[in-house]
Amino acid sequence: MPVVIGLIASIVFSLLLAWHLSKPIRHLRWALGAVASGKLETRVRPLMAGRRDEISDLGQDFDRMAQHLQSLIGAQRRLLHDVSHELRSPLARLQAAIGLVRQDPARLEASLDRIEREAVRLDELVGQLLTIARLDAGVRDAREECIDLVDLAAAIADDARFEAQAQGRELSFEGVGDAALVVRGELIQRAFENVIRNGVKYTGEGSTVEAWAGAEAGRFVLRVADRGPGVPEADLEAIFEPFYRGLNGQATSGFGLGLAIAKRAVVAHGGHILAANRVGGGLVVEIRLPLAADSLRKG
């Protein structure tokens, strides 16, 4: 009799243990099927409340994966919507110019000028979109070279100073020491140009953009501070998203892609880019790149 009771108890215990172990696995299977069907908001961790084991950790990893997928697909959808919107305006102006020529051939010269401007604008937009697409896909064809980043920033600032002076503005640059690093030169140059020229674009008339470059605590730092309208605190992260211009940027030219390209180029090199409002008005954008030899990402 004791043997029979022990056997029954063992069977019951085994069944309870199997149910306890299989329940979270069933939750995971259900969640995988939901995500596969397009329900990216699915989360499995709340269904495993109270568990503190490896399966619970697996559920937490699944939720992070689902969150990341949801963010990526959401960003792609927003990008597609924004691209469609940005393309619609120049195409509409092209059609209007063609229509004016057909109605009044005497306006051919002015219409051709308009068509040329819109074609150049479309070409610039497509070029920037291709750059973002390459960076998102992982650039492998860009040539790697050893560049002194302080010298590169100085050369770009020197060119931008002429543009600033032509607009009634000024740009000062200070470079400290050397900061040689193996980088994809084309991408880093584009990042530096976009950040410095963005400061020139938004700084107030008669004001000075202050740029500083050098090594700090094992990192290269490029800091650009303008005297423009600044950015609302809630939007300091959003300015690095494609097509973001905000209320302060609606009257300026461009597509809102410069800082988005800069962020992707910097992240591809293991660095960071951040923005903060400046005391007294204006915006400070800072690029930080690790000077370690293995900072360049191959992906």
N, C-alpha and C positions, 0 to 999 in steps of 0.2 A: 504493500500500500504506500509506504513512503516513497518508493521509487516512482510509482505512478503519479503521485502528487508532485514530486520534483520535476517529472517530465512535463506535466501539464503546465507547471509554473514556468519552466524554461520556454515552452512554446508560446505562452502568453507574453512573456518578457520579450522574446524574439520578435513577435508580431508588433508589439508596441514600439520596439526599437526601430524596426523596419519602417513603420508608419512615420515615426519621428524623423527619420533620415530622408525618407522619400518625399515628404510633404514640401520642403523647400525646393527640392529638385523639380517637383511638379510646377511650383510657382515659377521657377526659372524657365522651364520649358514653355509655359504659357506666355511669359514675358517675351521670350525670343520669337515666338510665333506672332505676337502682337506687333513687335518692332518690324519684323519681316513684312508684315502687311501694311506698314506705313504709319502705325500709331507710335510715333517717336516720343510722345509724352508719357509712355508707359514706364513705371518705376516698380521695382520688386522689393526694395528694402523695407517699406512699410508693412509688407505682408510677412516679414520675418522678425517682427518686433519681439524682443526678449531673447533672441538667439545671440550667442557669443562664441561662434565656432568658425571653421574655415568656410563653410557653406554661406554663412552670413557675410563673410568678407567677400566671397565671390559675388553675392548679390549686390554689395556696395560697388564693386568694380563694374558690374553690369550697368548700374545706374549712372556711373560716371561716363561710361561709353555711350549710353543712350543720350545723356545730356550733351555730350560733345557732338554726336551725330545731329541732334536737333539744332544745335547752334550753327553747325556748318551748313546744313541744308537751308536753315532760315536765312543765313547770310547770303547763300547763293541765290535764293529767291528774291531777296531784297536787291541784290546786285543786278539781277536780270531785269527787275522792274525799273530800277534807276537807269540802267543802260537804255532801255526802251524809251524812257522819258527823255533822256538827254539826246538820243538820236532823232526823236520826233521833231524837236524844235528846228535844228538846221535843215532837215529834210523839208519841213513845211516852208521855210524861207526860200529854199531852192525852188520849190514848186511855184511859190508866189513870184519869184523873179522870172521864171520861164513864162508864167502866165502874162506878166506885164509886157514882155517882149512880143508875145503873140498879139496882144491887144494894141500895142504902140511900138512899132519897129524903131521909132526915133529914140527910144530909151534903151537901145541895145547896149551902149557903152556902160551906162550906169548899172544895168542888169548883169552884165558880164563881171563887173567889179564885185557885185554882191555874190554872184555864183562862185567866184574865185575865193572870196573870204570864207564862205560857208564850206567850200571844199577843203580849204586849209584847216578849218576848225574840225571838220570830220576826220581828217587825216591825223590830227593831233590827238583827238579822242580815241581813235582806234589804236594808235601807237601806245598810249598810256594803258589802255585796257589790255593790250597784248603783254605789256610789261607786268601788270598785276597777275595775269594768267600764268605767265612763266614763273613768277615768284611763288604763287600758290601751288603750282605743280612741282616745284623744286628745280631750281636752275642748275643744269649740269654742263651747259655749253659755254658759260661765261669764263673767260680766261682768268686764271689766278696769277697774281703778281705781288711782289713785296713793295709796299708803298709806305712812305712816311705820311701818316694821316694829318699831321700838323701842317706840312707843306701843301698837301692837297686842299685842306680847308683854307689856307692862306691864299692859294691861287683862285679858288672859287670866290672867296670874299673880295679879292681884288677886282674880279670881273663884275661882281654884283654892285660894287661901289659906284661904277660908272652908271649903272641903271638907276641906282638910288639918287645920285646927284642930278640926273636928267629929270627926276620927278620931284625935285626940291627936298630931298631927304639926304641923310648921310649914313655911312656905315663905318664903324671902327672895328678893327680886328687886333687881337693879341694872341700870339702863339707862344707857348712855353715848352722848351725842350724838344725832344724827338719822340716819335711813337711809330716805329716801323712795324708793319703787320702784313702777313700774307692774306690778301682779300681778293674778292672778285671786283676788280677796279671799277668796272662800268656801273655796278650796282651801288657801291659805296659813294662814287662820285654823284650819281643821281640822288642819293639820299641827302648828301651834304647840300647840293644845289637846291633841292626842294625846300629844305628847312631854312636856309639862309635867304633865298628869294621870297619865301613865304613871309619872313619877317619884314623884308623891304616892302612887300605889297601892302601889308596891313598897318605898318607904323604910321603915325600921324605926320602930316606935312610939316616940314621944318624940324622934325625930330631925328634922333640918331639910333640906329640899330647897333647894339653892342654884341660882338661875337668873340668868344674865347675858346681856344683849343689847347689841349695839353694832356699830360698823363697824371692821373690821380689814383693812388692806391691800386696800382696794377691794371688800371683801365684807361683807355683813351676816352676823353670827354670833349664833346663839342657843345657849347652852350650859346644859344642865340636868344637875345632879349630885345623885344621891340617896345614901342610906346603906342601901340594901337588900342583898339577898344577892349581887348581881352576876350575871354570866353566864359560863359556861365559855368560855375563849378560843376554842375551836373553833366556838362558836355565835354569835360576835359579828356575823357577817354574816347568819346564819339568822334572827335576831330580827326582821328586816325582811321576812320572807316571811309570806304569809297563814297564819293559824291556828297560828303558832309560839308556844308558851308555855313550853316547857321544863319541867324538873323543878321549878324554883322558882316557876313560875306556875300549877301545876295547882290550887292551892287558892284562887286568886283568880278573881273574876268576869270576864266578858268572853269574847271570841272569838279574841283574838290577831290582830286586824285593824288595830288602831290605828297601830302603827309601819309596817305595810305601806302603809296609806293615806298616812301622812306621807312615806314615801320616794317614792311615786309623785307626790305633789303637789310635792315639792321638785325631783325630777328633771325634771318638766314645766316648771319655771322655770329649768332649766340649772344647778341647784345640786346639792349633795351632802349626805348625812346619814350619820353614822358613830357608832359606839359603842365605848367602851373601859372596861375595869374601872378603878375608882377606887382609888388608894392608901388603905389603911385600910378598904376594903370599900365596895361600892356600884358604881353604874354612871354613866358620863357619856355623854350623848347630845348630839351637836352638829349643828346645821343650819347650812349655809353657802350663801348665795345671792349671786351676783354682782350688784353694783350698777350694771353697765353697762346702757345703755338697751335693747340688743338681746338681753337675757338671756331674755326671755319667748319660749317656744317656741310656735309656731302649730299644731303637729301634733296 
